[in-house]
Amino acid sequence: MVQPIEVLLVEDDPGDVLMTREAFEDYKVGNRLHVVSDGAEALRFLHREVPYSDAPRPNLILLDLNLPGKDGREVLSEIKQDESLAHIPVVVLTTSEAEEDILRSYQLHANAYVPKPVDFDRFITVVRQIDDFFVTVVRLPNG
């Protein structure tokens, strides 16, 4: 039996949040999806600051790069420099296909870089593949 995992989605586009929720809904395992809409909020969630004092430690982070305020690159850098968070896999899930964004994300130790498909069905498929890979293929550290 595959155990559900805690997933933190850092995404400011309500449409992409909705599609990601739909991809997770009723799909094989009841993974718990937590959503924050900007980089500063993501870091408050990860550091369990108010209002996230009881937030679970995510097993996986899906991170958009283009966020208001503190952008995804800054968030990724802070996560990977923090000893208590660095072990959490971060998948950059973004509309950018720019080579410099891909390179920079890997330089900042992203675990994967996935361009968001614009097609709804393809987006659902991609998110489910990410979910499937991190739930059934790889072994994740406990919180």
N, C-alpha and C positions, 0 to 999 in steps of 0.2 A: 504494500500500500504506500503510495506516494504521499508524503506529508505536505500540507499547504505551506506556502511561504508568505512572508510579509514583503510587499512590493511598494516602494515609494516612487510615485510618478511626480516629477517636477515639470509642470507644463502650464503655460499661461493661456493657451488657446482652448476655449470651451469646447469647440468642435472636436479637437484631438483628444481631449479628456473624455468626452462622450464616446468616441470610437474606441478608445483604449478600454474604458469600462465595459463596452459591449463585447470586446474581444475576450475579456476575462470572464464575463458572465456565463454561467452554465457551461463552462469549458473544463471538463475533466476533473479538475481539482479546485477546491474552493479557496484559491489564493486570495489573500486580503490586499486590496489595492487602496493605498492612502494617497491622497492628492494634495499637493501644495502648488501655488501659482507663481512663486518667484523664488529667486535664489536665497534671499535673506530668510524667508519662511522655511525653506528647505533646511537651512542650517539650524534654525530654532528647533525644528522637528528632530533633526539628528542629534542635537545636544540636549534634547528633552527640556527645552525652556518653555515657559508659559506662552501659549496655552497648550503645549504638547508635553506636559510633565509626565503623563502616563503613556506616551507614544512607544510603540514597540520598536525594537531595533530592526530595521529592514534587512532582509536577506539579499535584496536586489534593488538597485536604483535605476530608474529610467529617467534620463536627464535631457531636457531640451537645452540647446545652446543659447538661443535668442530669447532671453528672459528680461523683464523689466528690472531696473535697478541692478542688482548683482547678477551678472550673466552666468550662463552655464559653465563657461571656462573658469571663472573665479570659484564657483561652487566646486567644480571637479578638483581644482588645485587645492582648495581647503580640505576637502574630504581626504584626498590622497596624502596630505601632509599631516593629518591628524592620526596618531597611532591607534586611537580607539575606533576609527572609522575606515582606515585605509584598506582593510581586508574586505569591505563590502564591494561586490562587483558593481561597476557603473557602466551601463550601456547608454551611450549618447544616441538619442533618438531625435533627429532634427531634420528640418527641411534643407539645410545647407549641404550641398555636394561639393563645396569649395575645397580644393586640395589643401589649402592652408588650415582650414578648420579640421580636416581629417588628421593631418600631421600633428597639429597642436594638441588635439584631443589625446592622441596616443602618446605624445611627449608628456602630457599631464597624467598618464597612466590609466586612461579609459580602458575598460576591458573589451569593449567593442564599439564600433561606430556604424550606425544603421540609418541611412537616409529614409525619411518618411515617404512612403508612396502617397501620391495625391488621390489615387483611386481608392474608394471606400473598401471594397472587397479585398484588395491587395493589402491595404493598411491592416485590416483585421487579421489577415493571414500572417503578415510579418510579426505583429505583436504576439499572436499565438505561437509562432515558431520560437520567438525569444523566450516566452513563458515556458514552452515545452522543453527547450534546451536547458534552462536553468532549474527546472523542476525534475526532469527525468533523466537528463544526460550527465550533467556535472554534479559534483558533490560540493555543497556550500558549507562554510563554517557556521556553527550555531552563533546567533546574535552576538 
